[in-house]
Amino acid sequence: MPQLDTSTWFIMILSMFLTLFILFQLKISNHHYPENPMTKYAKITGQHNPWENKWTKIYSPLSLPPQ
């Protein structure tokens, strides 16, 4: 039974990765991205919620004293 010759595997795998890298670089370089994207600023409103100004405590039914 003949032995499997694995002496060229390293070169084949290395050349495959190099080829894939070059192909992906060429595909990415063909895309046109906007040169100066405008940043969007979020508007900060002055609206306040009533619960922001005071401390509140919520009682669960199990923490109440028995009646």
PQR file of N, CA, C, O and H, with PARSE charges and radii, in Angstrom:
ATOM      1  N   MET A   1       0.848  -1.170   0.000 -0.4000 1.5000
ATOM      2  CA  MET A   1       0.000   0.000   0.000 -0.0000 2.0000
ATOM      3  C   MET A   1       0.901   1.243   0.000  0.5500 1.7000
ATOM      4  O   MET A   1       1.785   1.364   0.848 -0.5500 1.4000
ATOM      5  N   PRO A   2       0.682   2.157  -0.937 -0.5600 1.5000
ATOM      6  CA  PRO A   2       1.589   3.312  -1.027  0.2800 2.0000
ATOM      7  C   PRO A   2       1.334   4.313   0.100  0.5500 1.7000
ATOM      8  O   PRO A   2       0.216   4.443   0.599 -0.5500 1.4000
ATOM      9  N   GLN A   3       2.382   5.002   0.478 -0.4000 1.5000
ATOM     10  CA  GLN A   3       2.295   6.033   1.515 -0.0000 2.0000
ATOM     11  C   GLN A   3       1.745   7.324   0.915  0.5500 1.7000
ATOM     12  O   GLN A   3       1.958   7.610  -0.263 -0.5500 1.4000
ATOM     13  H   GLN A   3       3.290   4.896   0.072  0.4000 1.0000
ATOM     14  N   LEU A   4       1.043   8.091   1.725 -0.4000 1.5000
ATOM     15  CA  LEU A   4       0.509   9.368   1.282 -0.0000 2.0000
ATOM     16  C   LEU A   4       1.630  10.404   1.355  0.5500 1.7000
ATOM     17  O   LEU A   4       2.243  10.597   2.405 -0.5500 1.4000
ATOM     18  H   LEU A   4       0.870   7.858   2.682  0.4000 1.0000
ATOM     19  N   ASP A   5       1.887  11.060   0.237 -0.4000 1.5000
ATOM     20  CA  ASP A   5       2.966  12.043   0.173 -0.0000 2.0000
ATOM     21  C   ASP A   5       2.438  13.390   0.670  0.5500 1.7000
ATOM     22  O   ASP A   5       1.628  14.035   0.005 -0.5500 1.4000
ATOM     23  H   ASP A   5       1.390  10.904  -0.616  0.4000 1.0000
ATOM     24  N   THR A   6       2.905  13.800   1.841 -0.4000 1.5000
ATOM     25  CA  THR A   6       2.439  15.052   2.433 -0.0000 2.0000
ATOM     26  C   THR A   6       3.493  16.149   2.366  0.5500 1.7000
ATOM     27  O   THR A   6       3.365  17.171   3.040 -0.5500 1.4000
ATOM     28  H   THR A   6       3.564  13.275   2.381  0.4000 1.0000
ATOM     29  N   SER A   7       4.522  15.950   1.571 -0.4000 1.5000
ATOM     30  CA  SER A   7       5.609  16.922   1.537 -0.0000 2.0000
ATOM     31  C   SER A   7       5.198  18.246   0.889  0.5500 1.7000
ATOM     32  O   SER A   7       5.804  19.278   1.177 -0.5500 1.4000
ATOM     33  H   SER A   7       4.626  15.119   1.024  0.4000 1.0000
ATOM     34  N   THR A   8       4.186  18.241   0.025 -0.4000 1.5000
ATOM     35  CA  THR A   8       3.789  19.472  -0.670 -0.0000 2.0000
ATOM     36  C   THR A   8       2.596  20.160  -0.011  0.5500 1.7000
ATOM     37  O   THR A   8       2.160  21.215  -0.471 -0.5500 1.4000
ATOM     38  H   THR A   8       3.693  17.403  -0.210  0.4000 1.0000
ATOM     39  N   TRP A   9       2.072  19.580   1.049 -0.4000 1.5000
ATOM     40  CA  TRP A   9       0.880  20.146   1.673 -0.0000 2.0000
ATOM     41  C   TRP A   9       1.140  21.547   2.226  0.5500 1.7000
ATOM     42  O   TRP A   9       0.304  22.437   2.072 -0.5500 1.4000
ATOM     43  H   TRP A   9       2.426  18.723   1.423  0.4000 1.0000
ATOM     44  N   PHE A  10       2.269  21.743   2.855 -0.4000 1.5000
ATOM     45  CA  PHE A  10       2.563  23.038   3.456 -0.0000 2.0000
ATOM     46  C   PHE A  10       2.586  24.140   2.401  0.5500 1.7000
ATOM     47  O   PHE A  10       2.038  25.221   2.616 -0.5500 1.4000
ATOM     48  H   PHE A  10       2.947  21.019   2.980  0.4000 1.0000
ATOM     49  N   ILE A  11       3.212  23.869   1.276 -0.4000 1.5000
ATOM     50  CA  ILE A  11       3.294  24.869   0.210 -0.0000 2.0000
ATOM     51  C   ILE A  11       1.918  25.106  -0.405  0.5500 1.7000
ATOM     52  O   ILE A  11       1.582  26.239  -0.750 -0.5500 1.4000
ATOM     53  H   ILE A  11       3.657  22.990   1.102  0.4000 1.0000
ATOM     54  N   MET A  12       1.131  24.062  -0.543 -0.4000 1.5000
ATOM     55  CA  MET A  12      -0.214  24.228  -1.111 -0.0000 2.0000
ATOM     56  C   MET A  12      -1.111  25.058  -0.182  0.5500 1.7000
ATOM     57  O   MET A  12      -1.840  25.939  -0.640 -0.5500 1.4000
ATOM     58  H   MET A  12       1.404  23.142  -0.262  0.4000 1.0000
ATOM     59  N   ILE A  13      -1.054  24.775   1.110 -0.4000 1.5000
ATOM     60  CA  ILE A  13      -1.876  25.508   2.069 -0.0000 2.0000
ATOM     61  C   ILE A  13      -1.417  26.960   2.155  0.5500 1.7000
ATOM     62  O   ILE A  13      -2.241  27.873   2.200 -0.5500 1.4000
ATOM     63  H   ILE A  13      -0.462  24.060   1.482  0.4000 1.0000
ATOM     64  N   LEU A  14      -0.127  27.169   2.179 -0.4000 1.5000
ATOM     65  CA  LEU A  14       0.404  28.526   2.232 -0.0000 2.0000
ATOM     66  C   LEU A  14       0.030  29.319   0.985  0.5500 1.7000
ATOM     67  O   LEU A  14      -0.355  30.484   1.088 -0.5500 1.4000
ATOM     68  H   LEU A  14       0.543  26.427   2.143  0.4000 1.0000
ATOM     69  N   SER A  15       0.134  28.714  -0.171 -0.4000 1.5000
ATOM     70  CA  SER A  15      -0.232  29.419  -1.406 -0.0000 2.0000
ATOM     71  C   SER A  15      -1.741  29.669  -1.474  0.5500 1.7000
ATOM     72  O   SER A  15      -2.173  30.679  -2.029 -0.5500 1.4000
ATOM     73  H   SER A  15       0.446  27.768  -0.255  0.4000 1.0000
ATOM     74  N   MET A  16      -2.536  28.769  -0.919 -0.4000 1.5000
ATOM     75  CA  MET A  16      -3.978  28.970  -0.885 -0.0000 2.0000
ATOM     76  C   MET A  16      -4.325  30.179  -0.020  0.5500 1.7000
ATOM     77  O   MET A  16      -5.136  31.012  -0.425 -0.5500 1.4000
ATOM     78  H   MET A  16      -2.185  27.948  -0.468  0.4000 1.0000
ATOM     79  N   PHE A  17      -3.717  30.287   1.174 -0.4000 1.5000
ATOM     80  CA  PHE A  17      -3.977  31.433   2.041 -0.0000 2.0000
ATOM     81  C   PHE A  17      -3.507  32.729   1.403  0.5500 1.7000
ATOM     82  O   PHE A  17      -4.185  33.751   1.510 -0.5500 1.4000
ATOM     83  H   PHE A  17      -3.058  29.610   1.502  0.4000 1.0000
ATOM     84  N   LEU A  18      -2.379  32.703   0.753 -0.4000 1.5000
ATOM     85  CA  LEU A  18      -1.877  33.890   0.081 -0.0000 2.0000
ATOM     86  C   LEU A  18      -2.814  34.319  -1.050  0.5500 1.7000
ATOM     87  O   LEU A  18      -3.085  35.508  -1.217 -0.5500 1.4000
ATOM     88  H   LEU A  18      -1.828  31.872   0.667  0.4000 1.0000
ATOM     89  N   THR A  19      -3.301  33.359  -1.818 -0.4000 1.5000
ATOM     90  CA  THR A  19      -4.223  33.663  -2.907 -0.0000 2.0000
ATOM     91  C   THR A  19      -5.543  34.218  -2.376  0.5500 1.7000
ATOM     92  O   THR A  19      -6.075  35.188  -2.915 -0.5500 1.4000
ATOM     93  H   THR A  19      -3.081  32.393  -1.682  0.4000 1.0000
ATOM     94  N   LEU A  20      -6.067  33.602  -1.320 -0.4000 1.5000
ATOM     95  CA  LEU A  20      -7.311  34.103  -0.738 -0.0000 2.0000
ATOM     96  C   LEU A  20      -7.131  35.508  -0.178  0.5500 1.7000
ATOM     97  O   LEU A  20      -8.014  36.352  -0.331 -0.5500 1.4000
ATOM     98  H   LEU A  20      -5.635  32.814  -0.882  0.4000 1.0000
ATOM     99  N   PHE A  21      -6.012  35.765   0.458 -0.4000 1.5000
ATOM    100  CA  PHE A  21      -5.744  37.096   0.991 -0.0000 2.0000
ATOM    101  C   PHE A  21      -5.710  38.134  -0.127  0.5500 1.7000
ATOM    102  O   PHE A  21      -6.299  39.208  -0.002 -0.5500 1.4000
ATOM    103  H   PHE A  21      -5.295  35.079   0.582  0.4000 1.0000
ATOM    104  N   ILE A  22      -5.023  37.811  -1.212 -0.4000 1.5000
ATOM    105  CA  ILE A  22      -4.931  38.745  -2.345 -0.0000 2.0000
ATOM    106  C   ILE A  22      -6.303  38.960  -2.968  0.5500 1.7000
ATOM    107  O   ILE A  22      -6.653  40.092  -3.303 -0.5500 1.4000
ATOM    108  H   ILE A  22      -4.546  36.938  -1.314  0.4000 1.0000
ATOM    109  N   LEU A  23      -7.088  37.896  -3.132 -0.4000 1.5000
ATOM    110  CA  LEU A  23      -8.417  38.044  -3.724 -0.0000 2.0000
ATOM    111  C   LEU A  23      -9.331  38.912  -2.857  0.5500 1.7000
ATOM    112  O   LEU A  23     -10.054  39.766  -3.371 -0.5500 1.4000
ATOM    113  H   LEU A  23      -6.804  36.977  -2.861  0.4000 1.0000
ATOM    114  N   PHE A  24      -9.297  38.689  -1.543 -0.4000 1.5000
ATOM    115  CA  PHE A  24     -10.119  39.502  -0.652 -0.0000 2.0000
ATOM    116  C   PHE A  24      -9.666  40.957  -0.654  0.5500 1.7000
ATOM    117  O   PHE A  24     -10.499  41.862  -0.602 -0.5500 1.4000
ATOM    118  H   PHE A  24      -8.710  37.995  -1.126  0.4000 1.0000
ATOM    119  N   GLN A  25      -8.377  41.190  -0.713 -0.4000 1.5000
ATOM    120  CA  GLN A  25      -7.884  42.563  -0.763 -0.0000 2.0000
ATOM    121  C   GLN A  25      -8.341  43.250  -2.043  0.5500 1.7000
ATOM    122  O   GLN A  25      -8.707  44.425  -2.020 -0.5500 1.4000
ATOM    123  H   GLN A  25      -7.701  40.454  -0.755  0.4000 1.0000
ATOM    124  N   LEU A  26      -8.325  42.535  -3.147 -0.4000 1.5000
ATOM    125  CA  LEU A  26      -8.781  43.120  -4.406 -0.0000 2.0000
ATOM    126  C   LEU A  26     -10.276  43.410  -4.383  0.5500 1.7000
ATOM    127  O   LEU A  26     -10.722  44.431  -4.906 -0.5500 1.4000
ATOM    128  H   LEU A  26      -8.028  41.580  -3.166  0.4000 1.0000
ATOM    129  N   LYS A  27     -11.060  42.501  -3.770 -0.4000 1.5000
ATOM    130  CA  LYS A  27     -12.498  42.734  -3.691 -0.0000 2.0000
ATOM    131  C   LYS A  27     -12.807  43.925  -2.794  0.5500 1.7000
ATOM    132  O   LYS A  27     -13.679  44.733  -3.116 -0.5500 1.4000
ATOM    133  H   LYS A  27     -10.697  41.671  -3.345  0.4000 1.0000
ATOM    134  N   ILE A  28     -12.103  44.042  -1.674 -0.4000 1.5000
ATOM    135  CA  ILE A  28     -12.358  45.140  -0.751 -0.0000 2.0000
ATOM    136  C   ILE A  28     -11.920  46.467  -1.364  0.5500 1.7000
ATOM    137  O   ILE A  28     -12.570  47.490  -1.154 -0.5500 1.4000
ATOM    138  H   ILE A  28     -11.395  43.386  -1.412  0.4000 1.0000
ATOM    139  N   SER A  29     -10.835  46.458  -2.112 -0.4000 1.5000
ATOM    140  CA  SER A  29     -10.330  47.712  -2.673 -0.0000 2.0000
ATOM    141  C   SER A  29     -11.240  48.259  -3.772  0.5500 1.7000
ATOM    142  O   SER A  29     -11.124  49.431  -4.129 -0.5500 1.4000
ATOM    143  H   SER A  29     -10.307  45.626  -2.283  0.4000 1.0000
ATOM    144  N   ASN A  30     -12.136  47.443  -4.315 -0.4000 1.5000
ATOM    145  CA  ASN A  30     -13.051  47.912  -5.351 -0.0000 2.0000
ATOM    146  C   ASN A  30     -14.263  48.645  -4.782  0.5500 1.7000
ATOM    147  O   ASN A  30     -14.994  49.291  -5.533 -0.5500 1.4000
ATOM    148  H   ASN A  30     -12.230  46.491  -4.025  0.4000 1.0000
ATOM    149  N   HIS A  31     -14.490  48.559  -3.478 -0.4000 1.5000
ATOM    150  CA  HIS A  31     -15.621  49.244  -2.864 -0.0000 2.0000
ATOM    151  C   HIS A  31     -15.308  50.724  -2.723  0.5500 1.7000
ATOM    152  O   HIS A  31     -14.177  51.111  -2.432 -0.5500 1.4000
ATOM    153  H   HIS A  31     -13.897  48.034  -2.868  0.4000 1.0000
ATOM    154  N   HIS A  32     -16.328  51.541  -2.933 -0.4000 1.5000
ATOM    155  CA  HIS A  32     -16.177  52.986  -2.788 -0.0000 2.0000
ATOM    156  C   HIS A  32     -16.874  53.411  -1.498  0.5500 1.7000
ATOM    157  O   HIS A  32     -18.095  53.317  -1.375 -0.5500 1.4000
ATOM    158  H   HIS A  32     -17.248  51.227  -3.169  0.4000 1.0000
ATOM    159  N   TYR A  33     -16.094  53.869  -0.563 -0.4000 1.5000
ATOM    160  CA  TYR A  33     -16.622  54.329   0.709 -0.0000 2.0000
ATOM    161  C   TYR A  33     -16.749  55.848   0.682  0.5500 1.7000
ATOM    162  O   TYR A  33     -16.000  56.513  -0.034 -0.5500 1.4000
ATOM    163  H   TYR A  33     -15.102  53.945  -0.662  0.4000 1.0000
ATOM    164  N   PRO A  34     -17.676  56.404   1.443 -0.5600 1.5000
ATOM    165  CA  PRO A  34     -17.783  57.868   1.482  0.2800 2.0000
ATOM    166  C   PRO A  34     -16.512  58.478   2.068  0.5500 1.7000
ATOM    167  O   PRO A  34     -15.957  57.964   3.040 -0.5500 1.4000
ATOM    168  N   GLU A  35     -16.062  59.571   1.471 -0.4000 1.5000
ATOM    169  CA  GLU A  35     -14.803  60.151   1.894 -0.0000 2.0000
ATOM    170  C   GLU A  35     -14.915  60.871   3.228  0.5500 1.7000
ATOM    171  O   GLU A  35     -14.014  60.775   4.061 -0.5500 1.4000
ATOM    172  H   GLU A  35     -16.513  59.988   0.682  0.4000 1.0000
ATOM    173  N   ASN A  36     -16.015  61.593   3.438 -0.4000 1.5000
ATOM    174  CA  ASN A  36     -16.158  62.355   4.667 -0.0000 2.0000
ATOM    175  C   ASN A  36     -17.540  62.088   5.254  0.5500 1.7000
ATOM    176  O   ASN A  36     -18.463  62.869   5.026 -0.5500 1.4000
ATOM    177  H   ASN A  36     -16.746  61.671   2.761  0.4000 1.0000
ATOM    178  N   PRO A  37     -17.697  61.010   5.999 -0.5600 1.5000
ATOM    179  CA  PRO A  37     -19.025  60.730   6.549  0.2800 2.0000
ATOM    180  C   PRO A  37     -19.389  61.763   7.613  0.5500 1.7000
ATOM    181  O   PRO A  37     -18.559  62.132   8.444 -0.5500 1.4000
ATOM    182  N   MET A  38     -20.609  62.214   7.579 -0.4000 1.5000
ATOM    183  CA  MET A  38     -21.070  63.188   8.557 -0.0000 2.0000
ATOM    184  C   MET A  38     -21.492  62.453   9.828  0.5500 1.7000
ATOM    185  O   MET A  38     -22.198  61.446   9.770 -0.5500 1.4000
ATOM    186  H   MET A  38     -21.283  61.915   6.904  0.4000 1.0000
ATOM    187  N   THR A  39     -21.059  62.962  10.958 -0.4000 1.5000
ATOM    188  CA  THR A  39     -21.452  62.345  12.225 -0.0000 2.0000
ATOM    189  C   THR A  39     -22.806  62.886  12.631  0.5500 1.7000
ATOM    190  O   THR A  39     -23.105  64.064  12.438 -0.5500 1.4000
ATOM    191  H   THR A  39     -20.486  63.780  11.005  0.4000 1.0000
ATOM    192  N   LYS A  40     -23.606  62.027  13.185 -0.4000 1.5000
ATOM    193  CA  LYS A  40     -24.932  62.417  13.631 -0.0000 2.0000
ATOM    194  C   LYS A  40     -24.879  62.653  15.137  0.5500 1.7000
ATOM    195  O   LYS A  40     -24.466  61.782  15.902 -0.5500 1.4000
ATOM    196  H   LYS A  40     -23.363  61.070  13.341  0.4000 1.0000
ATOM    197  N   TYR A  41     -25.293  63.817  15.539 -0.4000 1.5000
ATOM    198  CA  TYR A  41     -25.314  64.147  16.950 -0.0000 2.0000
ATOM    199  C   TYR A  41     -26.722  63.891  17.494  0.5500 1.7000
ATOM    200  O   TYR A  41     -27.722  64.280  16.892 -0.5500 1.4000
ATOM    201  H   TYR A  41     -25.629  64.525  14.918  0.4000 1.0000
ATOM    202  N   ALA A  42     -26.765  63.237  18.626 -0.4000 1.5000
ATOM    203  CA  ALA A  42     -28.049  62.971  19.250 -0.0000 2.0000
ATOM    204  C   ALA A  42     -28.526  64.236  19.952  0.5500 1.7000
ATOM    205  O   ALA A  42     -27.758  64.910  20.638 -0.5500 1.4000
ATOM    206  H   ALA A  42     -25.952  62.920  19.114  0.4000 1.0000
ATOM    207  N   LYS A  43     -29.787  64.540  19.770 -0.4000 1.5000
ATOM    208  CA  LYS A  43     -30.347  65.716  20.415 -0.0000 2.0000
ATOM    209  C   LYS A  43     -30.635  65.391  21.879  0.5500 1.7000
ATOM    210  O   LYS A  43     -31.285  64.395  22.196 -0.5500 1.4000
ATOM    211  H   LYS A  43     -30.410  63.992  19.212  0.4000 1.0000
ATOM    212  N   ILE A  44     -30.145  66.238  22.745 -0.4000 1.5000
ATOM    213  CA  ILE A  44     -30.397  66.055  24.166 -0.0000 2.0000
ATOM    214  C   ILE A  44     -31.565  66.950  24.540  0.5500 1.7000
ATOM    215  O   ILE A  44     -31.484  68.173  24.427 -0.5500 1.4000
ATOM    216  H   ILE A  44     -29.617  67.047  22.488  0.4000 1.0000
ATOM    217  N   THR A  45     -32.640  66.340  24.982 -0.4000 1.5000
ATOM    218  CA  THR A  45     -33.832  67.111  25.318 -0.0000 2.0000
ATOM    219  C   THR A  45     -33.810  67.455  26.798  0.5500 1.7000
ATOM    220  O   THR A  45     -33.172  66.772  27.599 -0.5500 1.4000
ATOM    221  H   THR A  45     -32.705  65.346  25.074  0.4000 1.0000
ATOM    222  N   GLY A  46     -34.502  68.501  27.143 -0.4000 1.5000
ATOM    223  CA  GLY A  46     -34.571  68.938  28.526 -0.0000 2.0000
ATOM    224  C   GLY A  46     -35.736  68.343  29.274  0.5500 1.7000
ATOM    225  O   GLY A  46     -36.066  68.817  30.361 -0.5500 1.4000
ATOM    226  H   GLY A  46     -35.020  69.055  26.492  0.4000 1.0000
ATOM    227  N   GLN A  47     -36.362  67.340  28.745 -0.4000 1.5000
ATOM    228  CA  GLN A  47     -37.515  66.729  29.377 -0.0000 2.0000
ATOM    229  C   GLN A  47     -37.056  65.834  30.520  0.5500 1.7000
ATOM    230  O   GLN A  47     -36.187  64.978  30.351 -0.5500 1.4000
ATOM    231  H   GLN A  47     -36.093  66.954  27.862  0.4000 1.0000
ATOM    232  N   HIS A  48     -37.659  66.050  31.690 -0.4000 1.5000
ATOM    233  CA  HIS A  48     -37.314  65.248  32.863 -0.0000 2.0000
ATOM    234  C   HIS A  48     -38.513  64.398  33.262  0.5500 1.7000
ATOM    235  O   HIS A  48     -39.664  64.818  33.148 -0.5500 1.4000
ATOM    236  H   HIS A  48     -38.365  66.745  31.827  0.4000 1.0000
ATOM    237  N   ASN A  49     -38.221  63.226  33.718 -0.4000 1.5000
ATOM    238  CA  ASN A  49     -39.276  62.345  34.194 -0.0000 2.0000
ATOM    239  C   ASN A  49     -39.506  62.607  35.675  0.5500 1.7000
ATOM    240  O   ASN A  49     -38.574  62.992  36.381 -0.5500 1.4000
ATOM    241  H   ASN A  49     -37.285  62.884  33.810  0.4000 1.0000
ATOM    242  N   PRO A  50     -40.717  62.409  36.155 -0.5600 1.5000
ATOM    243  CA  PRO A  50     -40.980  62.725  37.571  0.2800 2.0000
ATOM    244  C   PRO A  50     -40.192  61.845  38.541  0.5500 1.7000
ATOM    245  O   PRO A  50     -39.955  62.259  39.676 -0.5500 1.4000
ATOM    246  N   TRP A  51     -39.784  60.656  38.135 -0.4000 1.5000
ATOM    247  CA  TRP A  51     -39.069  59.785  39.064 -0.0000 2.0000
ATOM    248  C   TRP A  51     -37.572  60.074  39.107  0.5500 1.7000
ATOM    249  O   TRP A  51     -36.852  59.443  39.880 -0.5500 1.4000
ATOM    250  H   TRP A  51     -39.977  60.319  37.214  0.4000 1.0000
ATOM    251  N   GLU A  52     -37.096  60.994  38.310 -0.4000 1.5000
ATOM    252  CA  GLU A  52     -35.667  61.305  38.346 -0.0000 2.0000
ATOM    253  C   GLU A  52     -35.290  62.202  39.521  0.5500 1.7000
ATOM    254  O   GLU A  52     -34.136  62.200  39.950 -0.5500 1.4000
ATOM    255  H   GLU A  52     -37.681  61.507  37.682  0.4000 1.0000
ATOM    256  N   ASN A  53     -36.240  62.966  40.046 -0.4000 1.5000
ATOM    257  CA  ASN A  53     -35.924  63.950  41.065 -0.0000 2.0000
ATOM    258  C   ASN A  53     -36.120  63.459  42.487  0.5500 1.7000
ATOM    259  O   ASN A  53     -35.730  64.166  43.416 -0.5500 1.4000
ATOM    260  H   ASN A  53     -37.177  62.968  39.698  0.4000 1.0000
ATOM    261  N   LYS A  54     -36.695  62.304  42.709 -0.4000 1.5000
ATOM    262  CA  LYS A  54     -36.970  61.856  44.063 -0.0000 2.0000
ATOM    263  C   LYS A  54     -36.648  60.366  44.199  0.5500 1.7000
ATOM    264  O   LYS A  54     -36.644  59.603  43.233 -0.5500 1.4000
ATOM    265  H   LYS A  54     -37.012  61.730  41.955  0.4000 1.0000
ATOM    266  N   TRP A  55     -36.382  60.003  45.439 -0.4000 1.5000
ATOM    267  CA  TRP A  55     -36.139  58.596  45.730 -0.0000 2.0000
ATOM    268  C   TRP A  55     -37.483  57.923  45.961  0.5500 1.7000
ATOM    269  O   TRP A  55     -38.363  58.482  46.615 -0.5500 1.4000
ATOM    270  H   TRP A  55     -36.385  60.622  46.224  0.4000 1.0000
ATOM    271  N   THR A  56     -37.634  56.745  45.433 -0.4000 1.5000
ATOM    272  CA  THR A  56     -38.863  55.993  45.676 -0.0000 2.0000
ATOM    273  C   THR A  56     -38.493  54.632  46.230  0.5500 1.7000
ATOM    274  O   THR A  56     -37.409  54.114  45.961 -0.5500 1.4000
ATOM    275  H   THR A  56     -36.920  56.290  44.901  0.4000 1.0000
ATOM    276  N   LYS A  57     -39.372  54.073  46.983 -0.4000 1.5000
ATOM    277  CA  LYS A  57     -39.153  52.743  47.532 -0.0000 2.0000
ATOM    278  C   LYS A  57     -40.362  51.891  47.177  0.5500 1.7000
ATOM    279  O   LYS A  57     -41.504  52.293  47.401 -0.5500 1.4000
ATOM    280  H   LYS A  57     -40.253  54.493  47.202  0.4000 1.0000
ATOM    281  N   ILE A  58     -40.106  50.733  46.633 -0.4000 1.5000
ATOM    282  CA  ILE A  58     -41.182  49.836  46.230 -0.0000 2.0000
ATOM    283  C   ILE A  58     -41.221  48.695  47.237  0.5500 1.7000
ATOM    284  O   ILE A  58     -40.216  48.029  47.482 -0.5500 1.4000
ATOM    285  H   ILE A  58     -39.178  50.407  46.451  0.4000 1.0000
ATOM    286  N   TYR A  59     -42.383  48.485  47.807 -0.4000 1.5000
ATOM    287  CA  TYR A  59     -42.549  47.421  48.774 -0.0000 2.0000
ATOM    288  C   TYR A  59     -43.165  46.217  48.086  0.5500 1.7000
ATOM    289  O   TYR A  59     -44.201  46.324  47.429 -0.5500 1.4000
ATOM    290  H   TYR A  59     -43.200  49.027  47.608  0.4000 1.0000
ATOM    291  N   SER A  60     -42.519  45.070  48.242 -0.4000 1.5000
ATOM    292  CA  SER A  60     -43.125  43.851  47.716 -0.0000 2.0000
ATOM    293  C   SER A  60     -44.067  43.303  48.783  0.5500 1.7000
ATOM    294  O   SER A  60     -43.871  43.587  49.965 -0.5500 1.4000
ATOM    295  H   SER A  60     -41.678  44.983  48.775  0.4000 1.0000
ATOM    296  N   PRO A  61     -45.079  42.531  48.407 -0.5600 1.5000
ATOM    297  CA  PRO A  61     -46.040  42.020  49.400  0.2800 2.0000
ATOM    298  C   PRO A  61     -45.388  41.170  50.486  0.5500 1.7000
ATOM    299  O   PRO A  61     -45.891  41.121  51.608 -0.5500 1.4000
ATOM    300  N   LEU A  62     -44.278  40.499  50.177 -0.4000 1.5000
ATOM    301  CA  LEU A  62     -43.662  39.654  51.200 -0.0000 2.0000
ATOM    302  C   LEU A  62     -42.904  40.472  52.236  0.5500 1.7000
ATOM    303  O   LEU A  62     -42.665  39.977  53.338 -0.5500 1.4000
ATOM    304  H   LEU A  62     -43.869  40.538  49.265  0.4000 1.0000
ATOM    305  N   SER A  63     -42.521  41.694  51.927 -0.4000 1.5000
ATOM    306  CA  SER A  63     -41.757  42.478  52.883 -0.0000 2.0000
ATOM    307  C   SER A  63     -42.654  43.298  53.796  0.5500 1.7000
ATOM    308  O   SER A  63     -42.169  43.897  54.756 -0.5500 1.4000
ATOM    309  H   SER A  63     -42.715  42.096  51.032  0.4000 1.0000
ATOM    310  N   LEU A  64     -43.952  43.336  53.518 -0.4000 1.5000
ATOM    311  CA  LEU A  64     -44.877  44.081  54.365 -0.0000 2.0000
ATOM    312  C   LEU A  64     -45.151  43.279  55.640  0.5500 1.7000
ATOM    313  O   LEU A  64     -45.117  42.049  55.624 -0.5500 1.4000
ATOM    314  H   LEU A  64     -44.345  42.849  52.738  0.4000 1.0000
ATOM    315  N   PRO A  65     -45.421  43.977  56.735 -0.5600 1.5000
ATOM    316  CA  PRO A  65     -45.751  43.230  57.961  0.2800 2.0000
ATOM    317  C   PRO A  65     -47.102  42.522  57.817  0.5500 1.7000
ATOM    318  O   PRO A  65     -47.986  43.001  57.105 -0.5500 1.4000
ATOM    319  N   PRO A  66     -47.255  41.399  58.484 -0.5600 1.5000
ATOM    320  CA  PRO A  66     -48.543  40.690  58.380  0.2800 2.0000
ATOM    321  C   PRO A  66     -49.659  41.510  59.031  0.5500 1.7000
ATOM    322  O   PRO A  66     -49.452  42.201  60.028 -0.5500 1.4000
ATOM    323  N   GLN A  67     -50.830  41.410  58.442 -0.4000 1.5000
ATOM    324  CA  GLN A  67     -51.969  42.183  58.959 -0.0000 2.0000
ATOM    325  C   GLN A  67     -52.966  41.302  59.638  0.5500 1.7000
ATOM    326  O   GLN A  67     -53.985  41.788  60.130 -0.5500 1.4000
ATOM    327  H   GLN A  67     -50.998  40.848  57.632  0.4000 1.0000
TER
END
